[in-house]
Amino acid sequence: MTPKKKGSSAKEQDPAMVRVDRSADAGKVDQSTPLVPIIRTEDLSVSYGDFQAVEDVNLDFGKNEITALIGPSGCGKSTVLRSLNRMNDLIPTARVSGSVHYHGADLYSEKIDPIQVRRHIGMVFQKPNPFPKSIYDNIAYGPRVTDMKVDNMDDHVEQTLRRAALWDEVKDKLKNSAIGLSGGQQQRLCIARAIATNPDVLLMDEPCSALDPVATLRIEELMIELRENYSIIIVTHNMQQAARVSDRTAFFTVSIDEDSGDRTGRLVEFGATSHIFIDPSDKRTEDYISGRFG
């Protein structure tokens, strides 16, 4: 770690460090703020065939917080994210060990239905992927296929689109194809579709990587609004985005086996975003955030 001068912060000493330009609402926690976990991983490891993608991840994800997963490509961020709602089950060669607990329940227990897991832990992917259906049917799809009890589907669709800050833009064209929406609108529709089954956790895998800066800002504002009712876990390569929207940040890196050359993702450090970006405990974290590697 770079030595600090008396009365100066690490951020002031190192001009390469990311400037933490936070919104007024983001970053409400600091290192002393208690974390109330909604999801907990213990010794989580994931492999694909003989390839060990990530190993021994121990993390608590806070209720009504935004947690960012950052790190270089190939460090296992998205693999960990997909493990939290059992999306890795869809990959035949994937093997998961350790545990993932949601409200205290082991999500990988034989008694747990993965479809129900995904109803409670929704997911938004890197590129907008609306169904080739109407805007209305994109929202109604989840409640219908999961036999979710909805008193009035029209009201449910409206309220869901309002929560995703999209209703005013689409209320007069609900029967139109969702494919005709702009990229930013499509991603907000995908967020609406994910929350239509009333989950309490929302996973986002680089949700803004395919969007322009204006659409990205709208998604970030939406995440902060949604945090009041949902716990959000986001994978991002955008350091400024992680600094702006997240409450806590987990930094992953890659370890390389000297003999085989195999690359395995590992968790390096986890803490309040203000701590991770301004005064990280591990030099590898500082080197990555400042752009010295990755």
Buried (B, 14 or more C-beta within 10 A) or exposed (E): BEEEEEEEEBBEEBEEBBEBEBEEEBBBBEEEEEBEBBBBBBEBBBBBEEEBBBBBBEBBBBBBBBBBBBBBEBBBBBBBBBBBBBBBBEEEEBEBEBBBBBEEEEBBEEEBEBEEBBBBBBBBBBBBEBBEBBBBBBBBBBBEEBEEEBEEEEEBBBBBBEBBBBBEBBEEBBEEBBEEBEEBBBBBBBBBBBBBBBBBBBBBBBBBBBBEEEBBBBBBBBBBBBBEEBBBBBBBBBBBBBBBBBBBBBBBBBBEEEEEEEBBBBBBBBBBBBBBBBBBBBEBBBBBBBEEEB
